[in-house]
Amino acid sequence: SKNPIVIYNPIDYITQPMDRNSQQIHIWFVGRLVPLKWVDLLLQALAKIQKRYRTCTIVGTGSEEQKLQQLVKDLDIVDRITFVWADDRIHRLHRFDILVNPSYQEGVPTTVIEALMAKCIVVATDVGGTKEISDQEDLILVEKGNDESIVQWLLLAFDHTVSSGKSYSRVMKNFGVEQSIEKYKKIITQK
């Protein structure tokens, strides 16, 4: 076809998004705890700004789990970081304000989409198809491997310089189940 239609894998986000205006900023990371996710960069960034956020929850497991837990101790941020299993991440999304996805490599990251559907602000490395998700201000793309860039954008998010929820309509349109079904129907019924 000369005019291809892109249909992303749909995401069935079932938790109602919440509007946030809390003064206590809650940060989270969701993913495998493996080297290419660069969670250590996130922890190093948080150590530099530890007085400015309330908590960070690391949701996931993997080969780097013990190493990251030791890094948290070494950085003296144990009271701010919680590690949890990834069993019900969808139901956790509405509890957090900012997702940080510091990955070295991605396709089109599901957790970034889910976070934007939950009206979270996202700070993510500009890799793979991440920039295809949204062009709104609540998806902040940073240079990979740069914890200073993560620090800079987190501080702007903390100061409410960036507004959450701007990408909600776009991600629902491009990644929601109902919208994807309609796109498939349109293709099937074309002559």
C-alpha positions in Angstrom: 0.0 0.0 0.0 1.2 3.5 -0.8 -0.4 4.9 2.4 0.5 2.4 5.2 -1.5 2.6 8.4 0.5 2.1 11.6 -1.3 0.1 14.3 0.7 -0.3 17.5 0.1 -3.1 19.9 -2.9 -2.0 21.9 -2.6 -1.5 25.7 -5.7 -2.2 27.8 -5.2 0.3 30.6 -7.9 -0.5 33.2 -7.1 1.9 36.1 -8.8 5.3 35.9 -6.1 8.0 35.7 -6.0 10.5 38.5 -5.2 14.2 38.4 -2.3 14.9 40.7 -1.5 18.0 42.7 0.4 16.6 45.6 3.5 18.3 46.9 5.0 14.9 47.6 6.5 13.7 44.4 6.6 9.9 43.9 8.9 8.6 41.2 9.0 5.1 39.8 10.8 2.8 37.4 9.1 -0.3 36.0 11.1 -2.9 34.1 13.6 -5.7 34.2 16.5 -5.0 36.5 19.2 -5.8 33.9 22.2 -3.8 32.7 20.6 -2.3 29.5 17.9 -0.6 31.6 20.5 1.6 33.4 18.6 1.8 36.6 21.9 2.7 38.3 21.8 6.0 36.4 18.4 6.7 37.9 19.7 5.9 41.4 22.7 8.1 40.9 20.5 11.0 39.7 18.2 10.6 42.7 21.1 10.7 45.1 22.0 14.1 43.7 18.5 15.4 44.4 17.4 13.3 47.3 15.9 16.2 49.3 13.5 17.1 46.5 11.4 13.9 46.2 9.5 11.7 48.6 10.1 8.2 47.3 11.1 6.1 44.4 9.7 2.7 43.8 11.6 0.3 41.6 9.1 -2.3 40.2 10.7 -5.4 38.7 13.3 -8.1 39.2 16.4 -9.3 37.4 20.1 -10.0 37.4 21.0 -6.6 38.7 18.6 -6.6 41.7 21.2 -7.2 44.4 23.8 -4.9 42.8 21.2 -2.1 42.7 20.1 -2.7 46.3 23.8 -2.4 47.3 24.1 0.8 45.3 21.1 2.3 47.1 23.0 1.6 50.4 26.3 3.1 49.0 24.4 6.2 47.9 22.7 6.5 51.3 19.2 6.7 49.9 17.8 3.5 51.5 15.0 5.5 53.2 13.8 6.8 49.8 13.9 3.7 47.6 11.6 0.7 47.6 12.0 -2.4 45.5 8.8 -4.4 44.7 7.8 -7.2 42.4 6.2 -6.4 39.0 3.0 -8.5 39.7 0.4 -5.7 39.5 2.2 -2.7 38.0 -1.0 -1.5 36.2 -2.7 -1.0 39.5 0.3 0.8 40.9 0.5 3.5 38.2 -2.0 5.9 39.6 0.0 6.2 42.8 3.0 7.8 41.2 3.8 11.1 39.6 6.9 10.6 37.4 8.1 7.5 35.6 11.8 7.4 34.7 12.9 5.1 31.9 16.7 5.4 31.6 17.1 2.5 29.2 20.0 2.1 26.8 17.8 0.4 24.2 14.0 0.2 23.6 11.4 -0.7 21.0 8.2 1.2 21.8 8.2 0.9 25.6 5.0 -0.3 27.1 5.7 1.3 30.5 6.0 4.7 29.0 2.7 4.4 27.3 1.0 3.0 30.4 2.5 5.9 32.5 1.1 8.5 30.0 -2.2 6.8 30.1 -2.1 7.2 33.9 -1.3 10.9 33.4 2.2 10.6 34.8 5.1 12.7 33.6 7.7 10.6 31.9 11.4 11.2 31.7 12.9 8.7 29.2 16.0 8.2 27.1 15.6 9.1 23.5 16.1 5.6 22.1 14.1 3.3 19.8 10.5 4.2 19.2 10.1 6.2 22.5 9.7 9.5 20.6 6.9 8.0 18.5 4.7 7.8 21.6 4.0 11.5 22.0 5.3 15.0 21.2 3.7 16.6 24.3 5.6 18.1 27.2 4.8 15.3 29.6 7.1 13.0 27.7 10.6 14.3 28.3 13.3 12.8 26.2 16.8 12.8 27.5 20.2 11.8 26.2 21.0 8.1 27.0 23.6 7.5 29.6 23.4 11.0 31.1 22.4 11.1 34.8 22.8 14.9 34.8 20.2 15.3 32.1 17.8 13.1 34.2 18.5 15.4 37.2 17.8 18.5 35.2 14.5 17.3 33.9 13.4 15.8 37.2 13.9 19.2 38.8 11.7 20.8 36.2 9.0 18.2 36.8 9.3 18.7 40.6 8.8 22.4 40.1 5.6 21.8 38.0 7.3 23.4 35.0 6.0 20.4 33.1 2.3 19.6 33.1 1.0 16.0 33.4 -1.8 14.6 31.3 -0.9 16.4 28.0 -0.3 13.1 26.2 -3.4 11.3 27.5 -5.6 11.8 24.4 -2.9 11.0 22.0 -1.8 7.7 23.7 -5.4 6.6 24.1 -6.0 7.3 20.4 -2.8 5.5 19.2 -2.5 2.7 21.8 -5.9 2.1 23.3 -7.7 -1.2 22.6 -10.9 0.3 21.2 -9.1 2.6 18.8 -6.9 -0.2 17.5 -10.0 -2.4 16.9 -11.5 0.5 14.9 -8.3 0.8 12.8 -8.4 -3.0 12.1 -12.1 -2.8 11.1 -11.3 0.1 8.7 -8.6 -2.0 7.0 -10.7 -5.1 6.7 -13.7 -3.3 5.3 -11.8 -1.3 2.7 -12.2 -2.4 -0.9 
